[in-house]
Amino acid sequence: MLRYSLMRLGIFAGCFFALWGLVYVGALPRGLGDSNLLWVLVLSIVVSAPLSFVLLRKQRDALSAEIVEKVDRAKGRLDANRASEDAA
């Protein structure tokens, strides 16, 4: 989970710095007044979300499989505990 989160944060940071550079050199429009940082943050979120969805597909699927496995083990333990209580 930590690895996936760090990778997603890295994609966001990369998008932020790339977009900030593009705004700085004038390739993208600046925000109004003092809202330039907010503009770059929002634009970075919009750009990094689909990139993360596509680029981190394998990591997300592996994380999902790991979570399903843990939930299945917990359900198995719960069922075993219920069975032992019913026998007593």
N, C-alpha and C positions, 0 to 999 in steps of 0.2 A: 504494500500500500504506500509506503514511504517512497519507494523508488518511482512508482507511477506519479505520485504527487510532485516529486522533484523534477521529473521529466516534463510534466505539464507546466510547472513553474518556469522551467528553462525555455520552453517554447514561447511562453508569454513574455519573458524577459527579452528574448531574441527579437520578437515582434515589436516590443516597446522601443528598444534601442534602434532598430532598423527604421521604424516609422518616425521616431523622434529625429533621426538624421535626415530623413526625407523632408520633414517639416522644416528643419533648420536650414537646409539648402534651398528651400522654396519649391520643391517638387510637389508637395502637398500643401493645401491651404492651412494657414494658422487659425487657431481658435479666436473668438472675439475677446478683446481686452485681455484680462488675466486668465482666461479659461484655456490657454494653450496646453497646459499639463493635463487638464481634464479631457480635452479633445484627444490627445495622444493616448491616454489611458483607455478611453472608450473605444477608440479605433483599434487599439491593441487587443482588447477583449474580443471584439468582433472578428478580427483576423485570426487570432490564435485559437479560438474555439473550433472552427472547422479543421484547422491544421492538426490540432490535437486529436480530433475525432478520427482523422485518416491516418496520421503517423503513429499513433499509439494504440492501434487496433489490437495487435498481438499482446501487448502488455495488459490491456483492458480485459481481453478474453482470458488470459492466464489468471488475472486477479479474480475475475468472476468465477472461474472454475475452482480456485482455492477457497473462495467464500462458500460456494455450494458444498464443497467437501466438508468444511468445518460445520456447516449447518446440519448436514446429514449425520455427521458423527455425534453432534449434540442431540439430535432427535433419537438416534440409536441409544445413547446413554439414558435419555429420558424414558424411552420405552422399556429399557431394561430395568430401570428403577421402578417403574409402574408395575411391571410383571413381578418383581420381587416383593413389592408391597401387597399385591393381590394374593400371592402364595402364602403370605404370613397371616 
